[in-house]
């Protein structure tokens, strides 16, 4: 679907889970494996940079896994219930933290953290510029990191700029 601004919120949330969360659950372990291989193979020539990259990536991956679980189990579920209640003309169910704005703010803060980690990884790698003598796995690692970054930016855009504002507006309308 091209125009997510008109899709049901549940459809957009499902798309985010099926496309972006699923992608990350597959890609993060693959990147971690490549980082370990490249770290061993190039520790003499690129050890400090690779250690910094690995540290930043591990923090990002851990936060993303927890973040996705919170979205799926708390926020997206609450949004789906709110939309369903609205469709049925029922009163809105209680939101986690009294209002959707609280978990939304938390998710947006975590998105900012992810953006900072992506920026740090890009800086550590000189914008994913392969060093002389890099092996094929090194190239595959950088390519996969860039692909993940692009996907994550799109993923965050869908949430911050479309899903979250529309959900907050729906909650506001349902309240009064």
PyMOL commands that set and color helices and strands:
alter all, ss='L'
color gray80, all
select helices_A, chain A and resi 9-41+43-88+96-98+100-124+136-175
alter helices_A, ss='H'
color red, helices_A
deselect
rebuild
show_as cartoon
